[in-house]
Amino acid sequence: MDLASQIAECKIQNKLSIISREIEEKRLNKFADFAKQIGLNPDFAKSILYLIIGEACRIEMEEQYK
């Protein structure tokens, strides 16, 4: 949560978008590939990371509108 707040501050200062679908999709796919390499279900791994990204974006948006 603290990290998401720090990232939000950085994005706000640099006038970057909170949500970047292209970057998020790349991260999700890399995470799925890694999960597959270590014997985990890649879809399951992506779903967990998707929830984490969603929560981080929620926190970042809250910081943006403080």
C-alpha positions in Angstrom: 0.0 0.0 0.0 2.8 2.4 0.8 4.6 1.5 -2.4 1.4 2.2 -4.4 1.1 5.6 -2.7 4.8 6.4 -3.6 4.2 5.4 -7.2 1.1 7.6 -7.3 3.1 10.5 -6.1 5.7 9.9 -8.8 3.1 9.6 -11.5 1.3 12.7 -10.4 4.5 14.7 -10.3 5.5 13.5 -13.8 1.9 13.9 -15.1 1.7 10.2 -16.0 -1.5 8.2 -16.3 -2.4 6.1 -13.3 -3.6 3.3 -15.6 -1.5 2.0 -18.5 -3.2 -1.0 -20.1 -0.2 -1.7 -22.4 2.3 -1.9 -19.5 -0.1 -3.8 -17.3 -0.8 -6.4 -20.1 3.0 -6.9 -20.6 3.5 -7.4 -16.9 0.6 -9.9 -16.8 2.0 -11.9 -19.7 5.5 -11.9 -18.3 4.1 -13.1 -15.0 2.1 -15.8 -16.7 5.2 -17.0 -18.6 7.2 -17.1 -15.3 4.4 -19.0 -13.6 4.4 -21.6 -16.4 8.2 -22.0 -16.1 7.9 -22.8 -12.4 5.0 -25.2 -12.8 2.1 -22.9 -11.8 -1.1 -22.4 -13.7 -0.4 -19.2 -15.8 -4.1 -18.2 -15.8 -4.3 -18.5 -12.0 -1.1 -16.4 -11.6 -2.4 -13.7 -14.0 -5.6 -13.5 -12.0 -3.7 -12.9 -8.8 -1.5 -10.2 -10.3 -4.6 -8.6 -11.9 -6.1 -8.2 -8.5 -2.9 -6.7 -7.1 -2.6 -4.3 -10.0 -6.3 -3.3 -9.6 -5.8 -2.5 -5.9 -2.6 -0.6 -6.6 -4.5 1.5 -9.2 -7.3 2.2 -6.8 -4.8 3.5 -4.2 -3.0 5.5 -6.8 -6.3 7.1 -7.9 -7.2 8.0 -4.3 -3.8 9.7 -4.0 -4.4 11.6 -7.2 -7.6 13.1 -5.9 -6.5 14.1 -2.4 
